[in-house]
Amino acid sequence: MPRKIRQLIADLERAGFINRGGKGSHRNFTHHKGSRVTISGNPGQDAKPYQERDVKRAIQETEN
């Protein structure tokens, strides 16, 4: 079962990302180490596989 957009957002916020806003259903998250990721969709929607992959990569970049 795919995760929800709200779960990806929570993961990013726990990792220290800050929501810089966006247009419509898009949210731009940045980290002080320079990583950026954009998440689109409403919080209750299922996350697409590429969104889960992008969030995982962005979090791993900040851990190194």
N, C-alpha and C positions, 0 to 999 in steps of 0.2 A: 504494500500500500504506500503510495507516495506521501511524502511529508507535505505539510501546509506551508504557505508563504509566511505565515506568522511565526512558524518554527524557525525558518531560515533567518528571519529578522532578529529573533531572540538570540540565535547563535552568534550573529554578527555583533549585536550589542554586548553580549558577554565577552566577546573577544576584543572589545575596545573600539569598535567602529562607531562613527557618529553619522546620523541621518542628516544629510544636507538638503533634503527635500527633492522635489522633482515635479514634473507635470503629469497630471492625470494619475494613473495608477503606478507610475514609476517612482522609485526611491533611490537616491544616490548615496551610498555609504562610503566614507573615507576613513582611513586610519592614519594616525600621526606618523607611522613609518612609511607612508606613501602608497599603500595599497588602496585600490578603488574597485567597487563593484556596484552594478545597478541591478535592482530587483524590480520586476514588473508584475503586476497582478494584485488582486484584492487579497486581504489577509486570509480569507476562508477558502481560497482556491488551492487546488493541488499544485505543487511545485513541479516544474518541468525538469527532466534529467539534467539539462544543461545548466539550469539555475542552481541545482544542488551541487554540481561539479564546480561551478564558478565560486560559490560560497566556500566550499571546502578548500579550493586553491588559495583564495584570498586569505583565509584564516591561517593556512599553512605558511604563507609568505610572511605573515607578521610574527610567527613563532620562531623563525630562523634568525 
